[in-house]
C-alpha cells in the first residue's frame, strides 16, 4: 500500500485473491475472492496454473516442521 501511495493518494484500494484461507494477521480483507478454503495455520496452499504447470489445481497440505 505504501508503494501505491507513492504515486498519489488513491480514492480507494481493492484487493483480489485467488484463495482466501483466512488467518488474518493484518486488518485487510479481499474485496474479490476466487475460493474460500478452510485451513489450519500450519497448512500450505499451492496453486498450479495450466499455462505454467500444465494443470489448474489447488493443493492443500500440512506443513511438516
Buried (B, 14 or more C-beta within 10 A) or exposed (E): EEEEEEEEEEEEEEEEBEBBBEEEEEEEEBEEBEEEBEBEEEBEEEBEEEEEEEEEEEEBEEEEE
